[in-house]
C-alpha cells in the first residue's frame, strides 16, 4: 500500500489577479479526477496567491503530465503555477 503522502501534491499559483484563475485550475483538476483537499487564496493589492493540497490517487494522468499541463495553464492565463509532490515540498521547506 502506498503512503498517502506519495499521492499528494502542493500547487501554488502566483500572479496579477484576473477573473477565472481559480476556475481554470480547479476545472482542470476536476477533469483529471484530482481531489482538492485544502485550498487557500488571497489577493494583496493586485496580486493573487493560492496554495492547494491535492490528492492524485485517482488521477487519470500521471504526476509529470499534471505538472506540465498546470504550468501551461498558468502561462495561458498569465500566472505562475507550480506543482510539487508533497514530500519534496516538505523537504525543501524544512528548517
ZIRAFEN-V382705 format. One record per residue. N is the residue number from 1. RES is the residue in one letter. SS is DSSP state (H for helix, E for strand, C for the rest). PHI is phi in whole degrees, -180 to 180 (* if undefined). PSI is psi in whole degrees, 0 to 359 (999 if undefined). Layout:
n: {N;N}
res: {RES;RES}
ss: {SS;SS}
phi: {PHI;PHI}
psi: {PSI;PSI}
This chain:
n: {1;2;3;4;5;6;7;8;9;10;11;12;13;14;15;16;17;18;19;20;21;22;23;24;25;26;27;28;29;30;31;32;33;34;35;36;37;38;39;40;41;42;43;44;45;46;47;48;49;50;51;52;53;54;55;56;57;58;59;60;61;62;63;64;65;66;67;68;69;70;71;72;73;74;75;76;77;78;79;80;81;82;83;84;85;86;87;88;89;90;91;92;93;94;95}
res: {X;X;X;X;X;X;X;X;X;X;X;X;X;X;X;X;X;X;X;X;X;X;X;X;X;X;X;X;X;X;X;X;X;X;X;X;X;X;X;X;X;X;X;X;X;X;X;X;X;X;X;X;X;X;X;X;X;X;X;X;X;X;X;X;X;X;X;X;X;X;X;X;X;X;X;X;X;X;X;X;X;X;X;X;X;X;X;X;X;X;X;X;X;X;X}
ss: {C;C;C;H;H;H;H;E;E;E;E;E;E;E;E;E;C;C;C;C;H;H;H;H;H;H;H;H;H;H;H;C;C;C;E;E;E;E;E;E;E;E;E;E;C;C;E;E;E;E;E;E;E;E;E;C;C;C;C;C;C;C;H;H;H;H;H;H;H;H;H;H;H;H;H;H;H;C;E;E;E;E;E;E;E;H;H;H;H;H;H;H;C;C;C}
phi: {*;-75;-65;-56;-68;-67;-98;-103;-140;-109;-114;-121;-131;-145;166;-65;-67;-153;-66;96;-61;-62;-60;-62;-66;-69;-64;-61;-61;-62;-64;-94;66;-95;-90;-85;-90;-154;-148;-139;-141;-150;-124;-117;58;-108;-106;-101;-133;-146;-124;-132;-110;-126;-111;-97;-55;-98;-61;-83;-126;-77;-55;-61;-70;-59;-59;-65;-69;-64;-61;-64;-61;-58;-61;-62;-103;82;-130;-98;-119;-120;-129;-130;-61;-59;-66;-70;-58;-64;-63;-70;-111;-74;-88}
psi: {135;147;134;324;337;339;358;151;158;126;129;142;132;134;185;137;137;160;133;5;306;318;314;311;314;325;317;311;317;320;335;359;36;126;129;118;325;148;139;132;151;158;123;117;246;10;132;134;143;139;136;144;126;156;120;7;320;9;141;352;152;165;314;322;318;314;313;314;325;320;318;320;317;315;319;324;4;28;166;125;123;141;124;145;143;318;327;316;315;318;320;336;19;150;999}
